[in-house]
Amino acid sequence: MKKIIWLFIFATALQANARKIMIGSTAAIMEAGAQAKAGDTLIIQAGTYRNCNLVISAKGTASMPIVFMAQTAGSVYFTGNSYLHITGNYITVSGVVYKDGYAGKNHVWQFSHGKEVANHSRITNSSIQSFNNPLRLDENHWLTLSGKNNRVDHCNFTNKTNLGVLVAVLLDDDRSRINNHSIDSNYFGIRKPLGSNAGEMIRVGVSQHCTFYSNTLIKNNFFEYCDGETEIVSIKSCGNKVVGNVFKECQGAVVLRHGNDNTVEGNLFYGNDKEGTGGVRVINEGNWIVNNFMSHCKGQGFRSPLAIMAGVFNSPANRYLPVRDAVIANNTFLNCSPFSISEGKDAERSVDPKNVLLLNNLFYANTPGPLCYTVPTIDSVFATGNVHS
């Protein structure tokens, strides 16, 4: 009984230390970011805040997180030269809108600042809309994830026009590897062709970190008209999962560009006969592509509904490692352009895939044409249970 009483007193004391603070100016918001304490809820009054460089550097706990929230979701606008950077632990930002401004050389939202990173933190129910640097080639990201166990969910990312990946998961050191981040339940929309690289919607890792495990989950997002470049989601690390997403009329593919042991499962690709709409491009080892549905995807070559790439002999990790031990099973291809095996084979990419299992896939087309483009040297792609009609 005494133990229960002391626990009750301790919990009551913690609740007494928690504060709800209303803030309503750019200066007050920036000051609160530096002074927030565990258990604080900072409520931002409805309004428009210009040139707000908000750095939240604070340490909450699992039982007493720090919350920055709009007074009413969607009523707090940041514009001008503004950004949001989070470091510390157990911090949540909710209900804010970054619209019609720019971040310059900074990234708009960032789970780090300087040499510090964030852990167990979250941005939810918020948006970045048309928040572009004035010059198209003035590159930055809209969101970078560092640290571990962070989440971005139920957010809206629309109309990025300047150069740079929209969401970048960074693996710069051990503090950000095997990170278990979750990017889920978001809307990604309307990215026009850049005519160059760095137009991805999400990139997990970079080529020099491609052998490290990220273990990032990309789940239940909706991608619409994401035409920035051939890679909509670019995986450049190991152990990631791309699960349950919807891709509508996106001129590109989910690309397992570098890294091993990744899973692409249960995604819906609706091409609606739009030119360049693809599905999944496979490179490297031990990747699984299962239970996906591709409908009317008309991409060819690297943007095929399924492109199993040729590799480079003795390739460095950042080039094209050959496909090995891939499982491609239980996928459905409805009125799509042909898929390809040993795609991109040339004098450099000369190594065919090996130990690829094509199992129980369904291919249906209401017009005659080839099912697959391949090369005559393939001898270790094993197909069984597939149906073509």
Secondary structure, 3 states (H helix, E strand, C coil): CHHHHHHHHHHHHHHHHCCEEEECCHHHHHHHHHHCCCCCEEEECCEEEECCEEEEEEECCCCCCEEEEECCCCCEEEEEECEEEEEEECEEEECEEEEEEECCCCCCEECEECCEEEECCEEECCEEECCCCCCCCCCCCCEEECCECCEEECCEEECCCCCCCCEEECCCCHHHCCCCCEEECCEEEEECCCCCCCCCCEEECCHHHCCCECCCEEECCEEEEECCCCEEEEEECECCEEECCEEECCCCEEEEEECCCCEEECCEEECCCCECCCCEEECCECCEEECCEEECCECCHHHCCEEEECECCCCCCCCCCCCECCEEECCEEECCCCEEEEECCCCCCCECCECEEEECCEEECCCCCCCEECCCCCCCEEEECCEEC
